[in-house]
Amino acid sequence: METKIDLSEKDMPVSWYNINADLPAPLSPPLNPGTNEPIGPDDLSVIFPMELIGQEMSPERWIPIPEPVRDIYRLYRPTPLIRAHRLEKALGTPAKIFYKYEGVSPSGSHKPNTAIAQAYYNKEAGIKRLSTETGAGQWGSALSFACNAFGLECMVYMVKVSYEQKPYRRSMMEVWGANVASSPSNLTDFGRKILAEDPNSIGSLGIAISEAVEDAATKDDTNYTLGSVLNHVLLHQTVIGQEAKKQMNSIDEYPDIIIGCCGGGSNLAGISYPFLADKFAGKDLRVIAAEPKACPTLTAGEYKYDFGDTAGMTPLVQMYTLGHEFVPAGIHAGGLRYHGDSPQISLLYHEGIIEAVAYHQNEVFKVAVEFAKSEGIIPAPEAAHAIKSVFDEANKCKETGESKTILFNLSGHGNFDLSAYDQYLSGDLEDYDYEKEAGA
Ligand SMILES: *Cc1c(COP(=O)(O)O)cnc(C)c1O
């Protein structure tokens, strides 16, 4: 039986799959916070190029991937699908476990799939410079790589707690030519305001987004980019699931359960949307979002209109949210420290089409280490949340004797997160409850 199921470059997807064409209920429109009216393309054009605004609102099921984007995808796509034979044995489970490994990209996660597309459309629109925020540094490094590929300048506001925990992510961004600031920074009005209130602020994605949006909104040659949450970002990630479907099909397999960790929802969307198209057509399939207990957006948040950032500069969107002022504890899965969630993923959860689970970081690192011992790859702390859910489902199969087929997205490797593994191994990692954090 095969371990690595590879595709050739000519099997790489030629279009992205737009789930908006198939959603069971319409998405609520983003609202202008001043007027409470739905926003139009012109409101967004201050910080986004028209092509991406069009994709954000498009009802088309398939959107062609431009050739220059596919050309850079070829540096690492198609990514391998791997059968976790050794993990199955270690767990003693009758379940079949497959993972799609996105850690083979230059920056080590799935994020270049959208960074490359976003850099391309901005370049085509005549933009010279892109600003963004980054949590763990994975989005910042993906965008730095993509900006360099298309000759754009890149300005990254990096959440302070990660800036200090993960100095080598900053080095990586600088190798690709980006400018990186610790957020809150003194480069923006909003950053200066936060620092005046709390000079020791550890920062949050919400604060960093406010800084990056302010940077782009106040400069003509600069646009803003987001690494998750928005429809067009999730759209670009659907190359993952399309490839996985072809790969599973080539060995006559189809998943019963698909699992992804969920920060803003992009890697979960990427792996699951092309399969959800089958579920909408009647196929039996479970999709599970795995999130941290310190930031349990789907499992403990409210489904309502909220801001995407802390300052309240973005449009209001309907999503599961812990409140735009919520600053999660400094857990190591920085990419999962977002107060909200993608409106698409939120709708799918609200409609009962996908499920969600939440875990503490110690139990997550425990399975991450077991995974590394079986499969070799050291997973990103974010991806390890998905692995915890895989362990739970595989152990259920062990109890019932059922042989379910489980597919999960290994969204990135953890080679830049070894300080987190150090803390786990020395017993210094703390678990945080959302309730405690919120002061309840
Ligand atoms: C950013 C990131 C995540 C979380 O973001 P999503 O948009 O929810 O995918 C998960 N895993 C890795 C490796 C990341 O870099």
PDBQT file of the ligand as one rigid body, heavy atoms in Angstrom, charges set to zero:
ROOT
HETATM    1  C1  LIG A 501      -2.407  30.733   9.727  1.00  0.00    +0.000 C 
HETATM    2  C2  LIG A 501      -2.372  29.313   9.984  1.00  0.00    +0.000 A 
HETATM    3  C3  LIG A 501      -3.496  28.640  10.462  1.00  0.00    +0.000 A 
HETATM    4  C4  LIG A 501      -4.778  29.321  10.833  1.00  0.00    +0.000 C 
HETATM    5  O1  LIG A 501      -5.412  30.044   9.828  1.00  0.00    +0.000 OA
HETATM    6  P1  LIG A 501      -6.661  29.481   9.006  1.00  0.00    +0.000 P 
HETATM    7  O2  LIG A 501      -7.059  30.630   8.166  1.00  0.00    +0.000 OA
HETATM    8  O3  LIG A 501      -7.705  29.090   9.998  1.00  0.00    +0.000 OA
HETATM    9  O4  LIG A 501      -6.168  28.345   8.219  1.00  0.00    +0.000 OA
HETATM   10  C5  LIG A 501      -3.399  27.267  10.620  1.00  0.00    +0.000 A 
HETATM   11  N1  LIG A 501      -2.268  26.601  10.369  1.00  0.00    +0.000 NA
HETATM   12  C6  LIG A 501      -1.160  27.212   9.924  1.00  0.00    +0.000 A 
HETATM   13  C7  LIG A 501       0.067  26.408   9.677  1.00  0.00    +0.000 C 
HETATM   14  C8  LIG A 501      -1.181  28.589   9.711  1.00  0.00    +0.000 A 
HETATM   15  O5  LIG A 501      -0.100  29.194   9.245  1.00  0.00    +0.000 OA
ENDROOT
TORSDOF 0
